[in-house]
Amino acid sequence: MNTATQIAAAAPGEGGAFEFVQALARELSSGRIELPSFPDVAIRVQRALADDDVRPDTIVRLVGSEPALAAWVLRMSNSAALNVSGRQVNDLRTAITRLGFNVVRSAAVSFAMSQLTRAEELKGLEQPLSQLWKRSTLVAAMSNVVAKKFARVNPDTALLAGLLHGIGRLYLLTRARNFPALFGDAAAYGQVVSDWHTNVAKAILENWEMADEIVDAVHGHDQVFREHDGPPDLTDVLLVGDLLASFHEWPDSLELNLQGVQAVTRLDLDRAGLERIIAESASEIAALRQALGH
């Protein structure tokens, strides 16, 4: 059963929510998975980089076709967090080489989000869009640090997964504004988002031809009781990054929320370890979030 069929079959019975979820199911079934005002170039970058054999020249031309995105990539490549050598670069090819393709993907997503917050079509949603982006950069930075310190997972991939973990929430936010009764009912809207945002994210990322590893991580990042064999994977890293983002300002609540979280066990972490990540990585996390544009 595909995502759209699942959504339609389980649509809640309340009037506003039912109408919204049915409309959402129809939209996903038709393949019209488009975020309002989400720059097309950002999606084209994701699809191009899904090809393992893509040539650097292709990405340089693609990024360079949108001057604002090219400027964004250059800025990120010269940021304190991502410019290890300290040498400033001024040409796009060198910037892309320095960042690597996974970080270029993240640059395209962060650029797109910066455009969304200023889009006329989404006027009135500035505050929730800003909150969602703030949360996404925090989860991305936390996931990057967890990958580097505690797992054999590519930190750049973890950064990208963190940025994308809320893409389903973003899609639902842009669509729900057309259903005032639901959008004005915080409890009903929150329930729809809680129930469906990961399935919607899965559909969007599959449409963008994202790697299965990233799709699976975003889809499963809130499954705290998830079990699997083998070493910690990207889903584990993203789940812990999300957990840290939720409780980094309230470390006293970490103990309770760690109970039964299998990813924490697989990463061999405890409350002390998680608190150490928060304390020791604060400047690194801040620098990464600044590089991403927040």
BAROLO-363803 format. One record per residue: residue in three letters; x, y, z of N, C-alpha, C in turn. Coordinates in steps of 0.02 Angstrom, whole numbers, padded with zeros to 5 digits, always signed. Layout:
<recs>
ALAXYZXYZXYZ
...
</recs>
This chain:
<recs>
MET+00043-00060+00000+00000+00000+00000+00044+00062+00000
ASN+00035+00108-00050+00077+00166-00053+00056+00219-00003
THR+00095+00273+00002+00082+00324+00053+00014+00356+00044
ALA-00003+00374-00018-00067+00407-00030-00126+00362-00010
THR-00122+00298-00026-00176+00251-00008-00182+00245+00067
GLN-00125+00242+00102-00126+00238+00175-00160+00299+00205
ILE-00143+00358+00179-00172+00419+00206-00247+00420+00195
ALA-00269+00402+00135-00341+00403+00120-00379+00353+00163
ALA-00350+00294+00173-00383+00242+00211-00391+00259+00284
ALA-00344+00298+00310-00344+00313+00382-00363+00385+00397
ALA-00394+00419+00350-00412+00489+00360-00457+00497+00421
PRO-00441+00543+00467-00481+00553+00527-00551+00577+00510
GLY-00597+00562+00554-00668+00576+00540-00690+00647+00551
GLU-00651+00687+00587-00672+00756+00599-00675+00794+00533
GLY-00726+00838+00526-00738+00872+00463-00678+00903+00431
GLY-00646+00952+00463-00591+00987+00433-00532+00942+00419
ALA-00516+00898+00466-00459+00853+00458-00473+00803+00403
PHE-00533+00777+00401-00551+00727+00350-00545+00757+00281
GLU-00573+00816+00272-00571+00850+00207-00499+00862+00185
PHE-00458+00885+00232-00388+00900+00217-00350+00837+00197
VAL-00357+00785+00236-00319+00723+00223-00342+00691+00158
GLN-00406+00694+00143-00429+00667+00079-00399+00707+00021
ALA-00397+00773+00027-00366+00814-00025-00292+00798-00032
LEU-00259+00788+00025-00188+00771+00025-00176+00705-00011
ALA-00219+00656+00003-00212+00590-00029-00220+00596-00104
ARG-00268+00636-00126-00278+00644-00198-00217+00677-00230
GLU-00189+00726-00195-00132+00762-00222-00071+00717-00229
LEU-00059+00677-00177-00001+00631-00179-00011+00578-00232
SER-00072+00553-00239-00086+00501-00289-00075+00527-00360
SER-00088+00591-00371-00081+00619-00438-00008+00635-00454
GLY+00036+00632-00404+00106+00647-00415+00123+00720-00412
ARG+00075+00763-00393+00087+00835-00389+00116+00852-00320
ILE+00178+00832-00310+00210+00843-00245+00255+00904-00251
GLU+00226+00962-00249+00263+01024-00259+00253+01070-00199
LEU+00308+01093-00173+00305+01141-00118+00298+01211-00147
PRO+00247+01249-00127+00239+01317-00153+00302+01358-00142
SER+00324+01390-00196+00381+01436-00193+00447+01401-00178
PHE+00449+01334-00176+00512+01299-00166+00549+01301-00233
PRO+00608+01333-00234+00643+01343-00298+00655+01278-00336
ASP+00636+01279-00399+00645+01220-00441+00718+01199-00445
VAL+00763+01247-00444+00834+01230-00450+00857+01186-00391
ALA+00828+01196-00332+00847+01155-00274+00827+01082-00285
ILE+00768+01072-00315+00746+01004-00329+00788+00973-00385
ARG+00806+01013-00435+00847+00987-00489+00917+00968-00464
VAL+00943+01005-00415+01007+00986-00385+01002+00919-00351
GLN+00948+00908-00313+00939+00844-00278+00935+00786-00328
ARG+00897+00796-00382+00890+00742-00431+00955+00729-00468
ALA+00991+00782-00485+01054+00773-00520+01104+00735-00478
LEU+01106+00751-00414+01155+00720-00369+01133+00650-00347
ALA+01072+00630-00366+01051+00561-00352+01088+00513-00399
ASP+01116+00538-00453+01154+00498-00500+01227+00494-00476
ASP+01248+00434-00458+01316+00425-00433+01369+00443-00485
ASP+01350+00444-00548+01399+00457-00601+01395+00529-00627
VAL+01359+00571-00591+01353+00640-00615+01422+00674-00615
ARG+01434+00714-00666+01499+00747-00673+01498+00814-00636
PRO+01555+00832-00606+01559+00896-00571+01539+00955-00615
ASP+01557+00952-00680+01539+01007-00725+01463+01017-00728
THR+01426+00962-00725+01353+00966-00728+01327+01004-00667
ILE+01354+00989-00608+01331+01022-00547+01352+01095-00546
VAL+01411+01110-00570+01433+01180-00574+01386+01220-00619
ARG+01369+01192-00676+01323+01227-00722+01254+01235-00691
LEU+01230+01182-00658+01163+01184-00628+01159+01235-00572
VAL+01207+01234-00526+01207+01283-00472+01218+01353-00500
GLY+01262+01360-00549+01277+01425-00578+01219+01455-00617
SER+01169+01413-00634+01112+01439-00672+01067+01483-00630
GLU+01075+01480-00564+01037+01522-00518+01087+01563-00477
PRO+01099+01626-00496+01150+01666-00463+01143+01668-00387
ALA+01081+01672-00362+01072+01675-00290+01094+01611-00256
LEU+01081+01554-00288+01105+01490-00260+01181+01486-00263
ALA+01209+01508-00319+01282+01507-00326+01314+01549-00270
ALA+01286+01608-00257+01313+01650-00203+01306+01616-00136
TRP+01251+01580-00127+01239+01544-00063+01291+01489-00053
VAL+01306+01452-00106+01356+01399-00103+01425+01428-00088
LEU+01441+01483-00120+01506+01516-00106+01510+01538-00034
ARG+01456+01567-00008+01456+01590+00062+01466+01531+00110
MET+01432+01476+00096+01439+01418+00140+01510+01390+00137
SER+01539+01388+00077+01606+01360+00070+01658+01401+00107
ASN+01644+01465+00118+01690+01509+00154+01672+01518+00227
SER+01622+01483+00250+01600+01491+00320+01650+01459+00367
ALA+01650+01482+00429+01697+01457+00479+01690+01382+00490
ALA+01629+01357+00486+01617+01286+00499+01641+01241+00444
LEU+01640+01265+00382+01654+01221+00324+01719+01238+00288
ASN+01752+01292+00307+01815+01311+00276+01872+01295+00324
VAL+01893+01232+00323+01944+01209+00370+02011+01243+00357
SER+02027+01255+00295+02092+01284+00278+02097+01358+00295
GLY+02039+01391+00298+02039+01462+00311+02051+01503+00248
ARG+02062+01471+00191+02075+01506+00129+02009+01521+00094
GLN+01997+01584+00079+01935+01604+00046+01937+01585-00028
VAL+01880+01562-00054+01875+01547-00125+01822+01591-00157
ASN+01831+01605-00220+01786+01651-00255+01755+01620-00318
ASP+01775+01559-00335+01745+01528-00395+01704+01468-00374
LEU+01650+01458-00412+01599+01408-00393+01627+01337-00396
ARG+01668+01321-00445+01694+01254-00451+01734+01234-00388
THR+01777+01279-00366+01818+01264-00307+01774+01258-00245
ALA+01723+01301-00241+01677+01299-00184+01641+01232-00181
ILE+01617+01207-00238+01581+01143-00240+01628+01086-00223
THR+01690+01090-00248+01739+01038-00232+01754+01037-00158
ARG+01760+01095-00128+01775+01100-00057+01718+01070-00016
LEU+01657+01087-00033+01600+01065+00006+01586+00991-00003
GLY+01594+00965-00064+01573+00897-00079+01499+00896-00096
PHE+01479+00844-00133+01412+00843-00160+01358+00841-00106
ASN+01370+00804-00050+01319+00800+00001+01305+00868+00033
VAL+01357+00907+00044+01347+00973+00074+01317+01021+00022
VAL+01332+01010-00041+01299+01051-00093+01224+01038-00092
ARG+01204+00976-00081+01133+00961-00073+01104+01000-00014
SER+01140+01000+00041+01116+01037+00099+01113+01112+00085
ALA+01162+01137+00047+01162+01208+00028+01100+01224-00013
ALA+01081+01179-00059+01022+01191-00100+00958+01193-00058
VAL+00954+01148-00008+00896+01146+00036+00893+01209+00079
SER+00950+01229+00108+00950+01288+00150+00935+01351+00110
PHE+00960+01354+00049+00943+01410+00004+00868+01413-00009
ALA+00839+01355-00024+00768+01352-00038+00727+01375+00021
MET+00746+01354+00081+00710+01375+00141+00715+01450+00151
SER+00772+01478+00136+00779+01551+00143+00732+01587+00096
GLN+00720+01558+00038+00674+01588-00010+00602+01582+00012
LEU+00585+01525+00043+00517+01513+00066+00495+01565+00117
THR+00539+01582+00162+00520+01629+00215+00504+01698+00189
ARG+00524+01711+00126+00511+01777+00097+00461+01774+00039
ALA+00433+01716+00027+00388+01707-00030+00321+01742-00018
GLU+00299+01780-00068+00236+01815-00063+00178+01766-00056
GLU+00183+01710-00090+00130+01659-00088+00118+01631-00018
LEU+00170+01634+00024+00164+01605+00091+00162+01660+00144
LYS+00143+01720+00123+00139+01775+00171+00090+01757+00227
GLY+00111+01772+00288+00071+01754+00346+00096+01692+00382
LEU+00141+01655+00348+00169+01594+00378+00242+01605+00399
GLU+00263+01668+00400+00334+01681+00415+00356+01650+00481
GLN+00315+01658+00533+00335+01633+00599+00341+01557+00601
PRO+00289+01519+00581+00297+01446+00583+00351+01421+00535
LEU+00360+01454+00478+00414+01434+00432+00482+01445+00465
SER+00490+01501+00498+00553+01516+00532+00567+01467+00588
GLN+00515+01450+00626+00522+01401+00680+00542+01333+00653
LEU+00511+01313+00599+00526+01248+00569+00597+01246+00543
TRP+00620+01301+00512+00688+01303+00487+00738+01305+00543
LYS+00723+01342+00596+00768+01343+00654+00776+01274+00683
ARG+00721+01238+00689+00723+01170+00714+00764+01124+00668
SER+00754+01131+00603+00788+01089+00555+00864+01099+00556
THR+00886+01161+00562+00958+01173+00566+00988+01145+00630
LEU+00950+01147+00684+00974+01119+00747+00980+01043+00743
VAL+00929+01011+00716+00931+00938+00708+00988+00918+00661
ALA+00997+00957+00608+01050+00942+00560+01119+00947+00593
ALA+01131+01000+00631+01195+01009+00664+01207+00955+00717
MET+01155+00940+00756+01161+00888+00807+01176+00820+00774
SER+01142+00805+00720+01152+00741+00686+01222+00736+00657
ASN+01247+00791+00630+01315+00793+00604+01366+00777+00658
VAL+01357+00806+00716+01404+00795+00771+01399+00723+00796
VAL+01338+00696+00803+01330+00627+00826+01363+00579+00777
ALA+01354+00591+00712+01384+00547+00662+01460+00547+00667
LYS+01489+00606+00676+01562+00611+00680+01591+00578+00741
LYS+01556+00584+00797+01584+00562+00861+01565+00491+00881
PHE+01509+00466+00857+01483+00404+00885+01461+00351+00835
ALA+01468+00364+00770+01444+00315+00721+01487+00318+00658
ARG+01487+00263+00622+01520+00261+00558+01470+00279+00503
VAL+01444+00339+00510+01395+00366+00463+01424+00431+00435
ASN+01417+00442+00371+01444+00503+00340+01412+00564+00372
PRO+01452+00607+00404+01424+00666+00439+01388+00714+00392
ASP+01411+00718+00329+01378+00763+00281+01309+00736+00262
THR+01304+00670+00257+01238+00640+00244+01192+00651+00304
ALA+01219+00646+00364+01179+00658+00424+01155+00731+00426
LEU+01197+00777+00405+01178+00847+00402+01119+00856+00355
LEU+01123+00826+00296+01069+00831+00247+01005+00800+00273
ALA+01010+00741+00303+00950+00708+00330+00918+00751+00384
GLY+00959+00783+00425+00931+00827+00477+00894+00886+00447
LEU+00921+00915+00394+00887+00971+00362+00820+00950+00332
LEU+00817+00888+00308+00758+00864+00274+00707+00830+00320
HIS+00725+00821+00383+00681+00781+00427+00612+00813+00435
GLY+00607+00878+00425+00543+00912+00434+00508+00930+00369
ILE+00530+00900+00313+00502+00920+00248+00428+00902+00243
GLY+00407+00849+00277+00336+00831+00278+00295+00883+00317
ARG+00322+00907+00372+00289+00960+00411+00283+01023+00369
LEU+00335+01038+00331+00334+01097+00288+00279+01091+00236
TYR+00275+01034+00205+00224+01023+00153+00154+01030+00183
LEU+00143+01000+00240+00077+01004+00272+00060+01075+00292
LEU+00110+01113+00315+00099+01183+00335+00076+01224+00274
THR+00110+01215+00218+00092+01255+00159+00024+01236+00131
ARG+00003+01174+00142-00062+01152+00117-00119+01168+00165
ALA-00107+01163+00230-00160+01170+00279-00188+01241+00281
ARG-00149+01290+00260-00173+01359+00261-00234+01368+00216
ASN-00244+01321+00169-00303+01324+00125-00364+01292+00157
PHE-00356+01268+00219-00411+01237+00257-00415+01273+00324
PRO-00444+01333+00325-00443+01375+00385-00471+01342+00447
ALA-00523+01301+00439-00553+01269+00498-00503+01222+00532
LEU-00467+01185+00492-00417+01140+00520-00357+01179+00547
PHE-00333+01227+00507-00273+01265+00527-00285+01304+00591
GLY-00348+01324+00603-00365+01361+00663-00376+01317+00724
ASP-00377+01252+00714-00387+01204+00770-00319+01172+00784
ALA-00283+01200+00832-00214+01178+00845-00210+01103+00861
ALA-00258+01078+00900-00255+01008+00920-00266+00962+00860
ALA-00317+00977+00819-00332+00935+00761-00275+00938+00710
TYR-00250+00998+00698-00195+01005+00650-00133+00969+00675
GLY-00118+00977+00739-00060+00944+00768-00064+00868+00762
GLN-00125+00841+00769-00134+00768+00763-00121+00745+00692
VAL-00147+00783+00643-00135+00765+00573-00060+00766+00558
VAL-00026+00818+00581+00046+00823+00568+00083+00765+00601
SER+00066+00751+00664+00099+00697+00700+00089+00630+00665
ASP+00029+00619+00640+00013+00554+00610+00044+00544+00541
TRP+00053+00600+00503+00067+00591+00432+00130+00625+00406
HIS+00164+00665+00447+00219+00703+00417+00276+00659+00391
THR+00290+00602+00423+00346+00560+00398+00326+00524+00334
ASN+00263+00504+00328+00241+00472+00266+00241+00521+00208
VAL+00220+00583+00222+00221+00634+00170+00294+00649+00150
ALA+00338+00653+00199+00409+00665+00185+00437+00610+00140
LYS+00419+00549+00155+00443+00492+00115+00421+00500+00042
ALA+00359+00519+00032+00334+00528-00036+00371+00584-00073
ILE+00384+00639-00038+00419+00695-00069+00490+00676-00087
LEU+00526+00644-00041+00596+00628-00053+00603+00574-00106
GLU+00556+00528-00109+00557+00479-00164+00547+00514-00231
ASN+00502+00564-00232+00490+00602-00292+00552+00641-00313
TRP+00591+00663-00264+00654+00698-00278+00711+00651-00295
GLU+00698+00586-00292+00747+00534-00308+00805+00534-00258
MET+00789+00547-00196+00839+00544-00143+00861+00472-00131
ALA+00922+00463-00106+00947+00396-00090+00903+00362-00038
ASP+00897+00296-00045+00854+00259+00002+00875+00270+00074
GLU+00939+00275+00087+00964+00285+00156+00934+00348+00187
ILE+00931+00401+00149+00904+00464+00174+00828+00460+00181
VAL+00795+00431+00131+00722+00423+00134+00703+00382+00195
ASP+00738+00326+00206+00722+00283+00263+00734+00318+00330
ALA+00788+00357+00333+00804+00392+00396+00751+00444+00413
VAL+00732+00484+00363+00681+00535+00375+00614+00502+00393
HIS+00598+00449+00359+00534+00414+00371+00533+00382+00440
GLY+00591+00359+00465+00591+00322+00527+00622+00357+00587
HIS+00634+00422+00580+00673+00456+00632+00635+00466+00698
ASP+00569+00455+00698+00532+00462+00761+00510+00394+00790
GLN+00538+00340+00764+00521+00273+00788+00570+00254+00843
VAL+00555+00277+00904+00603+00269+00959+00614+00196+00979
PHE+00567+00152+00963+00574+00082+00982+00599+00039+00923
ARG+00622+00072+00870+00645+00036+00811+00705-00008+00828
GLU+00703-00070+00803+00758-00116+00813+00785-00139+00745
HIS+00850-00151+00743+00881-00179+00683+00947-00210+00702
ASP+00971-00254+00661+01035-00286+00673+01091-00244+00644
GLY+01150-00255+00669+01208-00220+00643+01224-00156+00680
PRO+01274-00119+00656+01296-00057+00689+01245-00001+00680
PRO+01254+00053+00718+01209+00111+00711+01209+00137+00639
ASP+01149+00155+00615+01143+00180+00547+01120+00252+00546
LEU+01106+00278+00487+01087+00348+00480+01022+00363+00518
THR+00975+00316+00517+00912+00327+00553+00925+00335+00628
ASP+00970+00294+00656+00988+00300+00726+01017+00369+00741
VAL+01062+00391+00697+01095+00456+00707+01044+00512+00704
LEU+00999+00510+00655+00949+00562+00649+00901+00562+00708
LEU+00883+00503+00731+00837+00499+00788+00869+00531+00850
VAL+00933+00516+00862+00967+00545+00920+00978+00620+00910
GLY+00993+00641+00848+00999+00713+00835+00934+00749+00849
ASP+00879+00718+00831+00813+00747+00844+00799+00749+00919
LEU+00817+00696+00954+00809+00694+01027+00849+00749+01061
LEU+00910+00757+01040+00953+00810+01070+00924+00879+01056
ALA+00898+00889+00996+00868+00953+00979+00807+00968+01023
SER+00771+00916+01040+00711+00924+01081+00726+00942+01153
PHE+00781+00914+01179+00792+00920+01251+00858+00954+01270
HIS+00892+00985+01221+00957+01014+01238+00951+01072+01287
GLU+00894+01106+01288+00885+01161+01335+00857+01137+01402
TRP+00836+01074+01405+00808+01046+01467+00841+00979+01482
PRO+00906+00979+01497+00942+00916+01507+00913+00873+01562
ASP+00879+00903+01611+00850+00863+01665+00796+00815+01640
SER+00767+00831+01581+00715+00787+01555+00742+00732+01509
LEU+00808+00733+01497+00837+00683+01453+00829+00612+01480
GLU+00841+00605+01545+00840+00538+01575+00775+00502+01560
LEU+00719+00536+01572+00654+00506+01562+00643+00489+01488
ASN+00664+00533+01444+00651+00524+01373+00700+00476+01338
LEU+00750+00453+01374+00796+00404+01346+00770+00333+01354
GLN+00723+00323+01398+00701+00255+01415+00671+00221+01353
GLY+00700+00163+01337+00674+00123+01282+00696+00146+01213
VAL+00737+00198+01208+00759+00222+01143+00816+00178+01119
GLN+00802+00135+01070+00850+00086+01048+00911+00118+01014
ALA+00901+00174+00980+00957+00206+00946+01010+00230+00995
VAL+00988+00253+01053+01035+00276+01105+01077+00217+01129
THR+01045+00160+01138+01081+00100+01159+01132+00078+01107
ARG+01111+00078+01042+01156+00056+00989+01216+00103+00983
LEU+01206+00167+00997+01261+00215+00994+01302+00216+01058
ASP+01283+00173+01106+01318+00168+01170+01321+00235+01206
LEU+01263+00268+01209+01258+00332+01242+01213+00327+01303
ASP+01223+00372+01350+01180+00379+01407+01169+00453+01419
ARG+01136+00470+01474+01123+00541+01486+01188+00581+01489
ALA+01239+00554+01522+01302+00590+01529+01333+00602+01460
GLY+01329+00551+01417+01358+00558+01350+01321+00610+01309
LEU+01256+00610+01313+01216+00658+01276+01227+00729+01302
GLU+01232+00736+01368+01246+00802+01396+01315+00827+01375
ARG+01362+00779+01369+01429+00798+01347+01428+00824+01275
ILE+01389+00792+01233+01382+00815+01163+01357+00887+01163
ILE+01305+00899+01202+01275+00966+01203+01325+01018+01227
ALA+01363+01001+01280+01409+01049+01309+01471+01060+01266
GLU+01501+01005+01243+01565+01009+01209+01558+01032+01136
SER+01500+01023+01107+01491+01037+01036+01451+01101+01024
ALA+01440+01140+01076+01397+01199+01069+01423+01247+01015
SER+01488+01261+01015+01516+01309+00967+01515+01279+00897
GLU+01529+01214+00891+01527+01181+00825+01457+01182+00796
ILE+01408+01168+00839+01338+01168+00816+01316+01238+00795
ALA+01336+01287+00834+01318+01357+00818+01349+01377+00751
ALA+01412+01357+00739+01445+01375+00676+01412+01340+00616
LEU+01392+01277+00625+01357+01242+00571+01290+01274+00555
ARG+01254+01293+00606+01188+01325+00594+01197+01392+00560
GLN+01250+01428+00578+01263+01492+00545+01281+01481+00472
ALA+01320+01428+00458+01338+01413+00389+01276+01396+00347
LEU+01226+01365+00379+01166+01346+00344+01117+01404+00334
GLY+01134+01460+00366+01093+01519+00355+01044+01534+00409
HIS+01055+01506+00469+01009+01522+00524+01050+01544+00584
</recs>
